[in-house]
């Protein structure tokens, strides 16, 4: 099966939350996802309390500290009467030139920006016809089938690429191979949100091709 190359640019909030350590830190600002791991790695020999405060917010949504353009929100200090940022770690920068964009705060730096939070999580069923197993997955609405395939491969089955990914339509009478470049909606795998009864999530059927070279 051909494997188109596409970077995964959308994330579930649950995925961001997992990156909550000093050596693996992501944050969210107005649905934008930032990976600050390299910046902190670069600052290990120049550590301070601001960075401790940043690590305490690892994996969290920092939107309330920032304007939509990434500029930090400020308040007037009751002690000095001068403006101060609400989130002091925004003042921290990487030391090495390769780890930053000159003149940009990390909240506006494309070097650290890795994607966006999905606008809508989707629940799907992936049915392996070889093993008979059904896996329920939550994915991003913007994910292509290839993105979903890679996530399934990483979490559940390292040979996911050795299967044809198909769907049934027309009341189960028609079986067709999914377009790996298309999203769930683009492949006709839509949620029946207006249904008066609860229906199962859209299903993807895996058919083994007996070719582990593409796993």
C-alpha positions as MATLAB code, in Angstrom:
seq = 'XXXXXXXXXXXXXXXXXXXXXXXXXXXXXXXXXXXXXXXXXXXXXXXXXXXXXXXXXXXXXXXXXXXXXXXXXXXXXXXXXXXXXXXXXXXXXXXXXXXXXXXXXXXXXXXXXXXXXXXXXXXXXXXXXXXXXXXXXXXXXXXXXXXXXXXXXXXXXXXXXXXXXXXXXXXXXXXXXXXXXXXXXXXXXXXXXXXXXXXXXXXXXXXXXXXXXXX';
ca = [
       0.000    0.000    0.000;
       1.397    3.412   -0.931;
       2.284    5.591    2.032;
       1.957    9.336    1.425;
       4.130   11.514    3.612;
       2.268   13.992    5.757;
       3.284   15.545    9.061;
       0.798   15.161   11.883;
      -0.092   18.730   12.741;
      -3.196   18.255   14.876;
      -3.324   16.898   18.400;
      -5.838   15.852   21.003;
      -5.598   17.677   24.317;
      -5.008   14.274   25.878;
      -1.877   13.945   23.731;
      -0.523   17.312   24.871;
      -1.133   16.493   28.539;
       1.264   13.534   28.287;
       4.191   15.875   27.556;
       4.452   17.194   31.093;
       8.065   16.682   32.144;
      11.232   18.733   32.292;
      12.725   16.806   29.376;
       9.484   16.634   27.384;
       7.317   19.732   27.633;
       4.445   20.871   25.441;
       1.991   23.695   26.116;
      -1.106   25.106   24.421;
      -1.700   28.782   23.643;
      -4.949   29.632   21.827;
      -5.141   26.117   20.310;
      -1.512   26.349   19.128;
       0.757   23.581   20.413;
       4.342   24.434   21.341;
       7.119   21.938   22.049;
       9.527   23.707   24.415;
      11.724   20.674   25.065;
      14.690   22.023   23.098;
      14.551   25.392   24.836;
      14.667   23.811   28.278;
      17.389   21.408   27.196;
      19.381   24.434   26.059;
      18.885   26.120   29.445;
      19.919   23.262   31.737;
      23.132   25.046   32.731;
      21.318   28.371   33.196;
      18.312   27.208   35.220;
      16.182   29.575   37.309;
      12.830   29.773   39.092;
      11.027   30.994   35.972;
      11.872   27.702   34.295;
      10.637   25.767   37.328;
       7.365   27.669   36.979;
       7.207   26.779   33.291;
       7.739   23.081   34.030;
       4.914   23.268   36.577;
       2.637   24.235   33.659;
       3.915   21.527   31.301;
       1.167   19.858   29.279;
      -1.339   22.581   30.162;
      -3.327   25.248   28.356;
      -1.728   28.665   28.952;
      -4.201   30.615   26.838;
      -5.328   32.876   29.691;
      -1.774   34.248   29.994;
      -1.568   35.373   26.355;
      -3.280   37.409   23.664;
      -4.288   35.614   20.466;
      -1.176   36.863   18.649;
       1.074   35.245   21.272;
       1.887   38.482   23.066;
       1.946   37.993   26.850;
      -0.819   39.587   28.902;
       0.312   42.126   31.475;
      -0.915   43.656   34.705;
       0.119   46.654   36.769;
       2.363   45.759   39.674;
       0.897   47.019   42.966;
       4.446   47.533   44.242;
       6.007   49.524   41.406;
       3.011   50.717   39.408;
       4.689   49.371   36.280;
       3.410   46.713   33.849;
       4.541   43.135   34.412;
       3.798   39.966   32.491;
       1.320   37.501   33.968;
       3.492   34.546   32.969;
       7.170   35.302   33.766;
       8.592   32.258   31.900;
       7.759   34.033   28.618;
      10.846   36.158   29.265;
      13.110   33.116   29.017;
      14.949   32.443   25.758;
      17.199   29.711   24.458;
      20.929   30.359   24.660;
      22.030   28.693   21.423;
      21.198   30.418   18.166;
      20.016   27.181   16.543;
      17.285   26.792   19.156;
      15.386   30.017   18.581;
      14.222   32.602   16.099;
      16.019   35.879   16.685;
      13.842   38.517   18.303;
      10.847   36.224   18.822;
       9.361   35.166   22.131;
       8.796   31.428   22.293;
       5.022   31.958   22.201;
       5.455   33.440   18.711;
       8.405   31.368   17.517;
       7.743   28.968   14.616;
      10.718   26.900   15.810;
       8.650   25.666   18.762;
       5.231   25.660   17.103;
       4.412   22.067   16.129;
       0.699   22.188   15.372;
      -2.770   22.908   16.694;
      -5.303   21.280   18.963;
      -8.059   19.581   17.008;
     -11.327   21.425   16.622;
     -13.183   18.172   17.148;
     -12.131   14.790   18.554;
     -13.590   11.831   16.635;
     -14.268    8.324   17.903;
     -13.805    5.522   15.365;
     -13.712    1.726   15.306;
     -10.850   -0.099   13.616;
     -11.717   -3.719   12.901;
      -8.898   -6.135   12.105;
     -10.418   -8.896    9.978;
      -7.334  -11.088   10.456;
      -7.343  -11.132   14.257;
     -11.006  -10.320   14.795;
     -10.096   -7.521   17.183;
     -11.926   -4.208   17.308;
     -10.083   -1.155   18.568;
     -11.870    2.029   19.598;
      -9.733    5.105   18.922;
     -10.162    8.821   19.452;
      -8.512   10.804   16.666;
      -8.470   14.354   15.349;
     -11.138   15.408   12.883;
      -8.376   16.892   10.707;
      -6.315   13.677   10.620;
      -5.874   11.966    7.292;
      -6.366    8.211    7.137;
      -2.580    7.969    6.896;
      -2.236    9.947   10.147;
      -4.703    7.578   11.805;
      -2.840    4.595   10.380;
       0.425    5.827   11.895;
      -1.172    6.391   15.301;
      -2.740    2.928   15.173;
       0.634    1.495   14.170;
       2.390    3.205   17.066;
      -0.159    2.234   19.702;
      -1.598   -1.121   18.672;
      -0.155   -2.871   15.611;
       3.320   -2.317   14.165;
       2.228   -3.994   10.919;
      -0.619   -1.553   10.244;
       0.868   -0.748    6.836;
       0.536   -4.395    5.813;
      -3.242   -4.055    5.666;
      -5.602   -2.500    3.178;
      -7.727    0.088    4.954;
     -11.302   -0.178    3.719;
     -14.823    0.979    4.411;
     -18.248   -0.466    3.714;
     -21.029    1.657    2.259;
     -24.408    1.280    0.585;
     -25.767   -0.720    3.481;
     -22.689   -2.926    3.613;
     -22.985   -3.935   -0.039;
     -19.981   -1.949   -1.257;
     -16.420   -2.270    0.044;
     -13.805    0.251   -1.078;
     -10.207    1.127   -0.206;
      -9.804    4.371    1.714;
      -7.846    7.322    0.358;
      -4.911    7.674    2.762;
      -4.561   11.360    1.928;
      -8.194   12.099    2.799;
      -9.767   12.754    6.179;
     -12.579   10.710    7.673;
     -15.171   13.104    6.256;
     -13.486   13.152    2.849;
     -13.667    9.362    2.815;
     -17.358    9.415    3.687;
     -16.813    8.234    7.266;
     -19.071   10.744    8.953;
     -20.811   10.816   12.311;
     -24.576   10.496   12.251;
     -24.997   13.408   14.655;
     -28.618   14.063   13.708;
     -29.753   10.501   14.277;
     -32.550    9.994   16.812;
     -30.880    6.807   18.071;
     -27.346    6.178   19.271;
     -25.278    4.643   16.490;
     -21.822    3.056   16.630;
     -18.893    5.213   15.496;
     -17.640    4.990   11.897;
     -15.742    1.787   11.177;
     -12.508    1.147    9.300;
     -11.887   -2.443    8.218;
      -8.350   -3.817    7.935;
      -7.631   -6.568    5.397;
      -4.239   -8.233    5.612;
      -2.176   -8.089    2.399;
       0.486  -10.631    3.428;
       3.208   -8.057    2.800;
       5.161   -7.181    5.951;
       7.727   -5.207    3.937;
       5.461   -2.145    4.100;
       4.733   -2.412    7.809;
];
